[in-house]
Amino acid sequence: MISPDKNQSTTVVFILLGFSEYPELQVPLFLLFLTIYVVSVVGNMGMIVVIMINLKLHTPMYFFLKHLSFVDFCYSTVVIPKLLENLVVQDRSISINLCITQFSIGVTLVMAEMLILAVMAYDRFVAICYPLLYTVSMSAKLCSLLVTVAYTWSIISSIILTYSILVLSFCETKIINNFVCEYSVFLSASCSDKHFSEIILFIFVNLNAFCTLIIILTSYLFIFVTILKMHSANGRYKAFSTCTSHLMAVTIYYGTIIFLYCIPNSKTSSLIVKLGSVFYLVVIPMLNPFIYSLRNNDVKETFRKIMNLQTISQ
């Protein structure tokens, strides 16, 4: 490990280029991302309120969905405001301390989302494969414990990954062809040995991604086998419909991550990487509330009641 030069590190700034190479698109992109942010905030906070006030939604599945919405709201708030600022100002610099803070919070939220998606897959597994034991198996105590473990492990992972950045040295102002403080930003800006940090990144990112994906795939394997064994076509439809929203969210989330990992590291692919990152970091938190409310009449009905109350009050 290499101890960073504190005097140098505190004066270092990063310049996040974002989409500055397209000056004619700055205003349209600002309006687009602002709209996405507003929709994301309203959608995720609305989902939390709906789940809290509708007693029919006080179930384990919606308990986890409430936390997923909270994570998506927080992540949008961490990433998008800085992206919006860089679209309207000339000075796109960010201090290393602020960049590390954004990264640390972002890692916590990304890890939490992966773990909550895995927990939701396990919840669907128990509900479909062991319906008679569902109420006992997915008790309120166990649900709270699973969410607590998810947040705790996310914070631990974030602390370790952040520490692996703090041992790096940064010697000068660095221009970064990105719009968010990701791990690659620090590796490319470092002027010290990055071997230790790269090992930590490889272990923790792959460990979390692999373990959560195994839980999800294993859960859905048993779910599909159970559904195929059902004699009633109506029963198969009802069972499958209870997990389609989660399956869609998982497919979009992990599909985007795999797509980004498969893109070769070259200058010609930088725009594709940016667009993929925008979808992964900005669009998906907005989509989740729509995905989970699209096929749920209780959620849609509660939304309508809230909107009607607001109209009457006005």
N, C-alpha and C positions, 0 to 999 in steps of 0.2 A: 504493500500500500504506500501511496505517496501522500505526504502531508501537504495540503495546499498552502500557498503563500497568502496569508490573510490580507495583507496590504494590497496585493494585486487583485485578489478575488473580489474585494469590496468595491473596487473601482471599475470592474468589468461590466459592460452592458452588452446585451444582445439586440440586434436589429431584426425583428421579425418581418420579412418581406411580405408575407401573406400573398395577396393578389395584386400587389403594386405594379406588376408588369403589364397589367391590363387597366390603364388609367381611365379608359372610356367606360369601364364596367364598374367603377367604384360606387357610384350612386345607385345603380340597379342592384348591385350585390348588397349594399347597405340596407336597402329597403327589403330585399329578399330575406336576409338574415334577421333583420329586426322583426319581420312578420313571423318567421319561424320561431324566434325566441318568445314572442308574445303568445303564439299558439301553444308552444311547449309549456310555458308557465301556467297559462289558463287551463290547458288540458290536464297536466299532472296535478296541479293544486285542486282542480275541479274533481278529479278522480279520487283524491284523498278525502275531500269533503263529502262526496257522494257515498263512499264506503263507510265513513264515520256516522252519517245520519240515517242511512238505510239499514235497518235491523236485519233484513234478508241477506245482506252482504257481510254479516259478521260471521264469516266462515274462514277456515285456514287459507283457502286459495286467495281470497280477497285481502286477508291480513298480509300475506306476502306481496300481493299486488300493490297495496298501500305503500309498503316500503320500497318497492321498485319505482313507483311514481315519485317518491321522495328523493331517491337517488338520482333519477333522471332530471328532476327539477334542479337539484344542487349542481349536477354536472353541466347543465345548460348555463347556469348562472356563473360557473367558474370559467367556461370557455368562451361563450358568445360575446359578453360585453367587451372584452379585450379585442376580439375580432372586429366588432363594430367600430371601436375606437380607431383601429389601424386603417380602416377604410376611409376615414374622414380627416385624419391628421397627417401632417408631413413627417413628424417625428415618430417613428415606429419603434423606438428603442424601449427596452424593458430591462430593469436592473436584474442582476443575477439572483438577488434575494427574492424578488417578486416572482421571477421565473421558477425558482425552486419551490416556492410556496404553491404556485399554480400546479406544478407537476405533482407535488406531494398530495394535495387535495384530490387532484384528478385521478391519481393511482388508487387512492382509497376508494373512490366512487366507482371506478372501473372494476376493481376487484370485487367490491360489494355487489355490483350488478351481475357479474358472472356467477357468484355464489348464490345469490337470490334466485336467479334463473334455474340453477341446479336444484335448489331446495323446492322450487315450484314444480319441477319435473318429478321429484320424489313424492310430492303431495299428490300429483295426478296418478302416479303409480299406485299409491296406497288406495286412493279413491276408486280406481277402476279394478284393480286386481284383488283388493280386500275390502269391498264396500261395507260389509257387516262390521268390520273392525275399525272403520275409518274414524268414527267419532272418538273412540278410545285411543287409537294409535296417534292421531293428530290432535292431541289435547292442546289447550291454550298454553300450558306450561312448556310443552315440547316446541310449539311454534315460536314462542318467545326465546327459548334457548337456541333454536336454529338461527334465528335472526341475530341474536347476540353474538353467536360464534362467527357468523358471516361478517359482521361489522368489526369484531375484534381481530380476526385474521386479516382483514383488509387493512386495518390500521398498522398491524405488525409488519405486513408486507410492504406498506408504504414507507414505514420508518427505515426498514432495511434497504430498500431501493434508494431512498433519499440519502442515507448514509453513504451508499456507494457512489453517489454524486459528490458529496461533501469532501471526499478524500481526493478528488481530482483538483488539478490546478488550472486556472483560467488566466491567460496572460494578457489578452487584449480584447478590444471590441470585436465582436464576431457577427458577420451578416449571415442570417439563417433563412433559408428558403422554405419557410413554414409559417403557420399562423398560430401555433400553439406550442407550449413548452413540453415537448415530448422527450423521451430518453435520448433519442438520436441527436437532439439539439445539443445536449451536454457533451456527448461523446465526440461530435464533430468540432465542438468549440474548445475541447480540452487540449492543453499543450503538455500533458503528462502521460505516463503509462496508463492505458485504459484496460489492461488485461483483467484486473480484479473486478472492475465494474461490469465488464462484459460477461464475466462468469456469473456474477450475481444476477444480472439481467436474464441471462439464459436460463438459469435454474428456476427463478421465481416466476417468470412469465410463463415458461413452458409447464412448470409444475401446476400452477393455477389453471391454465387453459386446459391441460390434459386431464386433470382430475375432475374439473367441472363438466367437461365434455363427456368423459366416461360415465359420470353419474347420469347425465341427460340421455345419452345413447342407450345405456343399460335400462333405464327406467322406461323409455319408449319401446325398447325391444320387448320387454315383458308386457307392456300395455298392448302392443299390436298382436302379440300372441294370444292374450286374453280376449281381445275383441274378436279375433278370428274364430275362437272357440265358441262364441255366443251363437245360439241357434236362431235367435230373433233378429231379423234385419233392422227392425225399429230399435232394438236394444243396442245393436252395433252402432247405429247412427247416433243415438243419444250419448253413448260412451265416447265415441270419437269426437263428437261436437264439443265435449267438455274440455278437450285439450288442444283443439285446433288453434285457438288464439295464442296459447303459449308456444306451440310448435312453430307457428308463423314468426313470432318474435325471436325465438331461438335461431331459426333458419336465417333470418335477416341479419341478426347480430353476429353469429359465428361465420356466416357466409361472407360478410364484409371483411371480417378479420382475416380469414383465410385468403380472400382475394388480395388484400393489401400485402400479406406475407409472400404471395406468389409473384408479385410485380418485381421485375429485375431492377436493381439499383443503378439507374442510368439517368442522364439528363433528360432524355426524351420521355421518360415516364414520370417526371416530376409533377406535371399537371394532373396525370391520372392518380398519382398518390395523393395529391391535395384534394381532388374531388372525392376520392375514396375516404379520406380522413374527414372531410366535411360530412359525408353521409353517415359515417360511423360515430363522429363526435357531436354533430349538430342535428342531423335529421332524425336519427333513430330515437333519441329522447322525446322528440315531438310525435313520432309515429305510435309509440307504445300505448298511450291512452286511447287512440282510435282503434288500434288492433283489439284491445281488450273490451272495448265498449261496443264494437260493431255488431257482435252477435249476442249481446246480453241485453234483454229487454228491461231487466230491473235497473241496470245502470242508465239506460237511455230514458226510462220513465222518470227516474230521480232527477236527471239533468233537465228534463222538460219542466218538472215541478219547480226547480230552482229558478229557471228562466222565467216562468210564469209569475212567480213571486216577485222577481225583480221588475217585471213589466208592470205589475199591479202597483208596486211601491212608487214607481215613477209617475 
